[in-house]
Each structure stands twice: as C-alpha cells, then as structure tokens.
Amino acid sequence: MLAHIIALLVGIAVQTAFLLLAFWIMIKLQGLNYNFLGLLGVAALVGGLDQILDTILGHYLGFYLASTISSPIILVAAFIGIKKLTEADKTDVMFTVAVGYALCFAMNMWLIGALLGDLRLPAKDSSFTESDQTLPAVEETNAAPPPPVVKAAATNILKGLTIKGTTQNGNKSSVTLFVDGKIYTIYSGDTTLVPMDGKLAAVKLEKVETHSLTLNINGASTVCPY
C-alpha cells in the first residue's frame, strides 16, 4: 500500500513538472499574463487529477478505457485553470492547453525511453571468432549414404536395344533395357545374355554416371549417353 502511494506521489510530481514546463513555454511564446505560483497550482491540479483518475479508473476499467474517460475531464480542468490564470481569449487558451499537452506527452515518452535504456542487442563480442561458429565435423563413416538417383530414359544405343531407365547408387546401380519386347534389368558388375542382331550378347553394366552409362558388350566397353 505504501509503495503504491509513493509511486502515485512520484507520478504526480513528474507530471506536474512536465505540465509546468510545457504551459510556461506556451504562455511565454504567446506573451500571456501569468504568475508563477498560479501556474504551479494549475499544473499541480491538472497533474494530480490526471494521475489519480488514471489510477482509480484504471483499476476498475482498464488503462485504455480509463484514459478515454479521464482525458476530457483533465482537458476541461486545464482549460479552466489556464483561462483563470491568463485571462486570455478562448482561442489562445485552447492553443496553450493543446500544444502544452502535446509537449508534455513528448516529455513523458522521453522519460520512458531514458528509463528503459538502450534496447538494442549488444555488438558482437570481439572474442567471439568465426571458429566458434564452426559446427563440429561429422565423420564420413557415420554419414548416411546418398539416396539412389533414378533416371528414366528411352535412348536407342544399338539396333533393337533401348534404355528404359537407370538407377545410380554406387556399386548397386542398375540399368533397365528393352530388347525385342522384353525387359532386362542389369545390376552393376553383373552380366546378362541379351538378344542383339539375332544373336545372344553378353552385356555387363560397368558404371552409371550422371548423363551416361558404360556397358561391356561381348568384351568391348561402350559409353551410352541418355
């Protein structure tokens, strides 16, 4: 309870000081009549009313609704106080109150920013080097093998022989051939008899690369693009 009272008194004091400075600046700029004690009293009345209404109404209605209700009351109180103090016309008084409150709001924002301090992230520590960002190397023995690359094709490499598709997976690569209406699948290193030109030919898959494969046909290596 005591802490709340102290906080309220500090808020009233700060608001009074800001309003006093803002109203004084506007009155001096316009050359209006005033006396310091009277101006201090108006600032203290308006500042105290502002803090008390916001505290009481904010407790029951929330900050936004409390500000919506209290703002017209405070502005009317400020208008009446400045009007009595300066005895100026309504236009000058309204201008003084409006711009004075704008100045007071800017002072409040400056104070909040000063209390919060610098919210930017700290600069990179010079002791933090690029080596600290390097992830530990993963041994190749623990790395998972790359997934097989499957390619489809329909390329005539020899008369009556067509590549229908390939699978590139290291020593488990394969090729699918279409010969005389039949499908032949040959794995890397394997040899299969395939009818070619009316004869059986020994076809061995030697390797599969990105855009070509190597077939050994009857002992002769043939590079076949696809």
C-alpha positions as CSV (number, residue, x, y, z in Angstrom):
1,M,0.0,0.0,0.0
2,L,2.8,2.4,1.0
3,A,4.6,1.6,-2.2
4,H,1.5,2.4,-4.3
5,I,1.1,5.8,-2.5
6,I,4.8,6.6,-3.1
7,A,4.5,5.7,-6.7
8,L,1.4,7.9,-7.1
9,L,3.1,10.9,-5.5
10,V,6.2,10.5,-7.7
11,G,3.9,10.3,-10.8
12,I,2.1,13.4,-9.7
13,A,5.3,15.3,-9.1
14,V,6.7,14.3,-12.5
15,Q,3.5,15.1,-14.3
16,T,3.3,18.5,-12.5
17,A,6.9,19.4,-13.5
18,F,6.3,18.5,-17.2
19,L,3.0,20.4,-17.3
20,L,4.5,23.4,-15.6
21,L,7.3,23.5,-18.1
22,A,5.0,22.9,-21.1
23,F,2.4,25.6,-20.1
24,W,5.2,28.0,-19.2
25,I,6.8,27.7,-22.7
26,M,3.4,28.2,-24.4
27,I,2.5,31.2,-22.3
28,K,5.9,32.9,-22.8
29,L,5.7,32.3,-26.6
30,Q,2.3,34.0,-26.7
31,G,3.2,36.7,-24.3
32,L,0.2,36.0,-22.0
33,N,-0.2,37.2,-18.4
34,Y,0.6,34.8,-15.6
35,N,2.2,34.4,-12.2
36,F,4.4,31.5,-11.3
37,L,2.6,30.3,-8.2
38,G,-0.7,30.3,-10.1
39,L,0.8,28.4,-13.0
40,L,2.3,25.9,-10.5
41,G,-1.1,25.5,-8.9
42,V,-2.7,24.8,-12.2
43,A,0.0,22.3,-13.2
44,A,-0.3,20.5,-9.8
45,L,-4.1,20.4,-10.0
46,V,-4.1,19.0,-13.5
47,G,-1.2,16.7,-13.0
48,G,-2.7,15.3,-9.8
49,L,-6.1,14.9,-11.3
50,D,-4.6,13.1,-14.3
51,Q,-2.7,10.6,-12.1
52,I,-5.5,10.0,-9.6
53,L,-8.2,9.4,-12.3
54,D,-5.9,7.1,-14.3
55,T,-5.1,5.1,-11.1
56,I,-8.6,4.8,-9.8
57,L,-10.4,4.3,-13.1
58,G,-7.6,2.1,-14.5
59,H,-8.0,-0.3,-11.5
60,Y,-11.7,-0.9,-12.4
61,L,-12.0,-0.2,-16.1
62,G,-8.5,-0.9,-17.6
63,F,-5.9,1.6,-18.9
64,Y,-7.5,2.3,-22.3
65,L,-11.0,3.0,-21.1
66,A,-9.7,5.0,-18.1
67,S,-7.7,7.2,-20.4
68,T,-10.7,7.7,-22.7
69,I,-12.9,8.8,-19.8
70,S,-10.3,10.9,-17.9
71,S,-8.8,12.8,-20.9
72,P,-11.8,15.1,-21.4
73,I,-12.1,15.9,-17.7
74,I,-8.4,16.8,-17.5
75,L,-8.5,19.0,-20.6
76,V,-11.5,20.9,-19.2
77,A,-9.7,21.4,-15.9
78,A,-6.6,22.6,-17.7
79,F,-8.7,24.9,-19.9
80,I,-10.5,26.5,-16.9
81,G,-7.2,26.8,-14.9
82,I,-5.3,28.5,-17.8
83,K,-8.3,30.7,-18.6
84,K,-8.5,32.0,-15.0
85,L,-4.7,32.4,-14.8
86,T,-4.1,34.3,-18.0
87,E,-7.5,35.9,-18.6
88,A,-6.8,35.4,-22.4
89,D,-9.4,34.6,-25.0
90,K,-10.6,31.1,-25.7
91,T,-8.5,30.6,-28.8
92,D,-5.2,31.4,-27.0
93,V,-6.2,29.2,-24.0
94,M,-7.2,26.3,-26.2
95,F,-3.9,26.6,-28.2
96,T,-1.9,26.7,-25.0
97,V,-3.6,23.7,-23.5
98,A,-3.5,21.6,-26.7
99,V,0.2,22.3,-27.6
100,G,1.2,22.2,-23.9
101,Y,-0.3,18.7,-23.5
102,A,1.5,17.6,-26.7
103,L,4.8,18.8,-25.3
104,C,4.0,17.0,-22.0
105,F,3.3,13.8,-23.9
106,A,6.7,14.1,-25.7
107,M,8.4,14.6,-22.3
108,N,6.8,11.5,-20.9
109,M,7.9,9.5,-24.0
110,W,11.5,10.8,-23.5
111,L,11.4,9.9,-19.8
112,I,10.1,6.4,-20.6
113,G,12.9,5.9,-23.2
114,A,15.5,7.1,-20.7
115,L,14.3,4.7,-18.0
116,L,14.2,1.8,-20.4
117,G,17.7,2.5,-21.7
118,D,19.2,1.1,-24.9
119,L,17.1,-1.9,-26.0
120,R,19.4,-2.8,-29.0
121,L,21.3,-6.1,-28.9
122,P,24.9,-5.7,-27.8
123,A,27.5,-5.6,-30.5
124,K,29.3,-8.8,-31.4
125,D,32.0,-9.7,-28.8
126,S,35.4,-9.4,-30.4
127,S,36.5,-12.6,-28.6
128,F,33.8,-14.5,-30.5
129,T,35.6,-15.6,-33.6
130,E,34.5,-17.5,-36.7
131,S,35.9,-20.7,-35.3
132,D,33.3,-20.5,-32.5
133,Q,30.6,-20.7,-35.2
134,T,32.0,-23.7,-36.9
135,L,30.0,-26.8,-36.3
136,P,31.9,-30.0,-35.4
137,A,32.8,-32.1,-38.4
138,V,30.9,-35.3,-38.9
139,E,33.0,-38.3,-39.8
140,E,32.2,-39.7,-43.2
141,T,31.9,-43.2,-41.7
142,N,28.8,-42.0,-39.8
143,A,27.2,-40.2,-42.8
144,A,24.2,-41.9,-44.3
145,P,24.7,-43.0,-47.9
146,P,23.2,-40.7,-50.5
147,P,19.8,-41.8,-51.8
148,P,19.8,-43.5,-55.2
149,V,19.3,-41.4,-58.2
150,V,16.7,-42.9,-60.5
151,K,16.6,-41.7,-64.1
152,A,14.2,-42.6,-66.8
153,A,15.2,-42.6,-70.5
154,A,14.3,-44.1,-73.8
155,T,17.5,-43.9,-75.8
156,N,18.4,-46.3,-78.6
157,I,22.1,-47.3,-78.1
158,L,22.3,-50.2,-80.5
159,K,19.9,-51.7,-83.0
160,G,16.9,-53.1,-81.2
161,L,18.1,-52.1,-77.7
162,T,16.6,-49.2,-75.7
163,I,17.5,-47.9,-72.3
164,K,14.3,-47.6,-70.3
165,G,15.7,-46.3,-67.0
166,T,18.8,-46.2,-64.8
167,T,19.4,-46.2,-61.0
168,Q,22.6,-44.5,-59.9
169,N,23.6,-45.8,-56.4
170,G,27.3,-46.6,-56.4
171,N,28.0,-50.3,-56.7
172,K,24.3,-51.1,-56.6
173,S,23.5,-49.1,-59.7
174,S,21.3,-50.7,-62.4
175,V,20.0,-50.2,-65.9
176,T,16.7,-51.4,-67.4
177,L,16.9,-52.4,-71.1
178,F,14.1,-53.1,-73.5
179,V,15.1,-55.6,-76.2
180,D,12.7,-57.5,-78.6
181,G,9.7,-56.7,-76.4
182,K,11.4,-57.9,-73.2
183,I,12.7,-56.1,-70.2
184,Y,16.2,-56.8,-68.8
185,T,17.5,-55.4,-65.6
186,I,21.2,-55.5,-65.1
187,Y,23.0,-54.5,-61.9
188,S,26.4,-53.0,-61.6
189,G,29.1,-55.7,-62.3
190,D,26.5,-58.3,-63.4
191,T,26.4,-59.9,-66.9
192,T,23.2,-60.8,-68.7
193,L,22.7,-62.5,-72.0
194,V,20.6,-60.2,-74.2
195,P,19.5,-61.0,-77.8
196,M,21.1,-58.4,-80.2
197,D,21.2,-58.6,-84.0
198,G,19.8,-62.1,-83.9
199,K,22.4,-63.4,-81.5
200,L,22.9,-63.5,-77.7
201,A,25.3,-60.9,-76.5
202,A,26.9,-60.9,-73.0
203,V,26.0,-57.4,-71.6
204,K,27.7,-56.2,-68.4
205,L,27.0,-53.0,-66.6
206,E,30.3,-51.4,-65.7
207,K,29.2,-48.0,-64.3
208,V,26.4,-45.4,-64.3
209,E,27.2,-41.7,-64.4
210,T,25.0,-38.6,-64.4
211,H,24.3,-38.4,-68.1
212,S,25.8,-41.7,-69.4
213,L,26.4,-45.3,-68.6
214,T,29.1,-47.8,-69.7
215,L,28.1,-51.2,-71.0
216,N,30.5,-54.0,-71.7
217,I,29.1,-55.9,-74.7
218,N,30.9,-59.1,-75.6
219,G,34.1,-57.7,-74.0
220,A,34.0,-54.3,-75.6
221,S,33.1,-51.2,-73.4
222,T,30.5,-48.9,-74.9
223,V,29.6,-45.5,-73.4
224,C,25.9,-44.8,-73.9
225,P,24.6,-41.3,-73.3
226,Y,21.0,-41.0,-72.0
